[in-house]
Amino acid sequence: MLDETELIAAAQRGDLKAFNQLVLNYQTTIYNIAYRILGDGDMAADATQEAFISAYRAIGQYRGESFKGWLMRIVTNACYDQLRAKKRRPSAPLEAVLYGDPEESRLQGERIQRPEEYVDQQELGELIRRGLQTLPPDQRAVLVLSDIQEMKYDEIAHVLGIPPGTVKSRLNRARSKLRDFMQAHAELLPARYRLEAKGGGGAAGLADLLIEWMGVWQLGGW
Amino acid sequence: MKKITLRKNEHQYVTKRLSAWIDGTLSERERGRVQAHLQSCEACRQELESLLWVKRLLRQTPTVPVPRSFVLRPADLERSSAGARWQPPVAIRWATAVVSLLFVIVLLGDLLSAPLMTGRLKMAAPVEQEATMRQANAHESEFVATTGEVTQEVERVQETVVIEKEVVVTVAVEKATPTAAQKVMPFSPDAEATPTVALRMMIPLTDTGATVEATVPADEQPVSLMAVEATPSEENLSPTPEADSQQAVAGPTRGEPLPEETPIPQTVESPPLPARLPWRIAELGLGAALIILIVLWFVMRKRI
């Protein structure tokens, strides 16, 4: 099994099989980005297909940066093309039949999910999907790359071709907007995901949250 | 460092930075200021909490499995999809189209509006000096002879000068054997008569053309007109090509010697550069914009 660099080199020499191995490695990630930006399975599939075709045609221009980042740029452009060209109504999201292995679900990791958890998660996913659709596409893209794909600001800036300052401001606005949506539809959110005050609320509650998030931050004496 | 800051500004300052604070991308100084504010502001704490909550939710977004395999088959590649070809952003495409169009329009406008300066001046036939002689050649000139004087008229045949209201007509009148006593009188009464063989005069331009008169004192010597040249009055401020070897003319009515071999000027020069400047500026500006846009196309293409 060739490593990624070798696969890319082979693909640059025109080896379609090598490229297809890269497709297999990245298709879930790329499809998910498209799905979260577009909110529709069919459009996401089209965008993913277009993205990989573009990538194969343009692989000669790939210059050794992050390959994942490079693919992400291509797929976000493909998504913007889709949004411009087509105005389709989003199909019912739970039509998507499960084909892939459970192992492909990156976020679940090795944990065995209980059925209720699975259902809850699907409901969360659906609400997030709807919430994301209320954002303008450029805010949506930043939010997806940052909070779902967990990319850093400068990586996102490079993928989207915008300054890091713009990433920061778009992200801020996107999160606020999605937060407003989620709070407005809190009744649709499974209980485990709802925002509730931890501990006594206020500074103490915040401290708990921070500890949970940051882990290593020193909070004493602020 | 300012100790006292307006509450409202501080609020805005912090609110704008909460997301970045969550992501740990604030500078040390910003972080300190945000944390100090959070200590005392319940509203901002709640805002922060809700943003943290959203980030956490998104982190748990389920991964959707692929509906099918996206491996490429040769057939997929043959099918030429317009989306696969990279295109620059719409704004750049529009800008390029608009600038190109403007550039073409400006170029055409420049070409079409340039006046055709082909005023033609006829050479007058030599004048025979005779007290009562009347005309030799009806086509080219009319000679009016009066007692003691020969007045020669030269008429401009064709004129398409549209810009200048006056022209300078240089009339060369040569006497067969000029001597100091034989002076050529310039048209303008207050001009100095000099023993020169040429005069430059500012002549007003009318609808039918310009008429110049030169009065040559009558004597035994025949007078012949050597060359006539009409140029727009502006040209008179700088030496004409033919007059390069001479000193600049201080006033339009002062006569000055022509070089020995004066070519017969057939055409009048087009207006000097300053009059065409707006066109040049427009062409340069649009050309530069076009070049910048083309460079942008290439740069953006490379970055894919």
Interface residues (C-beta under 8 A of the other chain):
Chain A: L16 F19 N20 V23 L24 Q27 T28 I30 Y31 N32 Y35 R36 G41 A45 T48 Q49 E50 F52 I53 S54 Y56 R57 A58 Q61 R73 I74 N77 A78 D81 Q82 A85 A96 V97 L98 Y99 G100 E104 S105 R106 L107 Q108 Q121 Q122 L124 G125 I128 L143 S146 D147 I148 E150 Y153 G161 K168 S169 L171 N172 R175 S176 L178 R179 M182 Q183 Y193 L195 G202 A203 G205 L206 L209 W213 M214 W222
Chain B: K16 L18 S19 A20 I22 D23 G24 T25 Q35 A36 L38 Q39 E42 R45 L48 E49 S50 L51 L52 W53 V54 K55 R56 L57 L58 R59 Q60 T61 P62 T63 V64 P65 V66 P67 R68 S69 F70 V71 L72 P74 D76 L77 S81 G83 A84 W86 K302 R303 I304
